[in-house]
Amino acid sequence: MKIVRFNQPTNNFFNSEFNQFFNQLDTMFPSKSFNNVTYNNIPAVNVKESENGFQIEVAAPGLKKEDFKLSLHENRLTISAKQTGNSEEKNEKYTRQEFNYTSFQRTFNLPKNVDGDKIDATYAEGILHVGIPKKEELKPAVKEIAVA
């Protein structure tokens, strides 16, 4: 077997102009990667912890509360959404029909001290708010012992 050295041309105008174009697209649209041909539709998430529990905020504008599905299985909270749309524009000479499909899924491993039965979720102004309360700690009972 022979090892052959391959030198990629560095002064190729065609390659450098296209690479520069796609690099500019990556900086203008950071949530999409044009160079790797992958499109990331996962919304941004904030997780806050307080004394009483956790608060998860999912930025998902344009969706309805019916589009979301939340499930809890073995201390794993899964938040998913699916939205399909269809728009049609008719003109005298043409008809344009566009399909839109948006979906995402995020899974969070919850600590053992959360109360899964009391998780609640609300959707307002493009943000899904998920409240995850902590279990009330069982305080050791104080037992008085009489001195005989």
N, C-alpha and C positions, 0 to 999 in steps of 0.2 A: 504494500500500500504506500502510495506517495502522498506527501503533504504538499499541497499547492498553495502558495500565498496568493490571496486575492486583495487587490487594492481597489477600493471604490473611488471613482473619480470625484475630486473635490471641487472642480470648477464647472460642474455641469449646471448651466443656467436653469434648465428645466426643473431639475430636482430641487435646487436651492429656492427658487421662486415658490414652488408648491409647498415645500416645508415651511417657508416663512408664512405663507397664507394660512396653513392649518394651525401653526403656532399662534397666530393672531386670533383665530377663532377660539382656540383653547383659552386665551386670556379674556376674551369678550364673553364667553359662555362657559364658566368654570364647571357647571354641573354636567356638561356634556363633553365627551372626549372624542374629538374628530380624528385624532391620530390613531387611536386604538379601536375605533369604530364600535365603541360601546356607549350606550346612552343610559345615564343614571337618573331615574325618576324617583329616587327615594327622598322623601321630604326631610327637612331638618327637624331635629328633636332636642328638646331641653328636658333634663331630668333634675329635679330639685328634691332634696331631702330636708325634712323638718323633724321636729320632735315627735309629731303625731303620725307622720307617714311620708309618702313620696308623692310627687306631682310630676306627671309626664305631659309635656306639651308637644303636639305634632303639628307642624305648619303644613296645612293641606288646603289651600284656597281653591275655590271652584267646585268643591265636592259638596254633597249633601250628607246629612247624618245617616241616611239610609244606605249610603255607599260603604260605610265602615262596618267591619266585623272584628270583635274582640273576643279572644278565647283564652282560657287559663287551663293549663294542663301541667301538673307536677311542678308548680312554682315557675312555670314559663308563661309569660304573658305575650300573646301574639296579637299585634295590631295590623290589620290588613284593610285595603280598600280596593274597590274595583268600580270603574265607571266606563260606560260605553256611550258613544254618541254618534249621531248621524246627521249631517246637514246637507241639504240639497238646494241648489240654486238653479232655477230655470229661466232661460232667456229665450228670445225668439230663435236664435241660431244654435244655441248649445245648452246642455245641461251639465252642471258640475255637481258631483256628489263626493263628499268627503266623510271618511270614517275616523272616529277618534276613540282610542282605547287607552285608558290609564289604569295602572294597578301598581301596588307596592305591598310589601310585607316586612314588618320589623318584629323581632322577637327579643324579649328582655328576660333575663334570668333574675327572678326576684329572690330576696333573702328569705330565710325561714320565718322571720318574725313579722311577716305581713299577713293581714286578714283577707284572704281571697274572697270570702263571702260578701265583703262590704266594698268591693271595688266599684267605683262609679265613673261614668264618662259623660261629658257634655261637648257639644260642638257649637261654637259661636264665632262669627267673624273670621272664618278661615282657619281656626285653630281648634284642634281636638284636645280637650283637657281630660286627663285620666287621673283620678284620685285613688291612691292606694294606701289605705290606713294600716298602721302597724297594730299588731295584737297588743292588748293591754297586758303588761307584765304581771304575772302572778306574784303578788307580794307574799312572803312567808308569813303565815299567821302567827301572831304573838300569843303564846299560851302562858298563862300565869300558873305557877305551881305553888300550892299552899305549903307552908312550912309546918310540920307537925311537931 
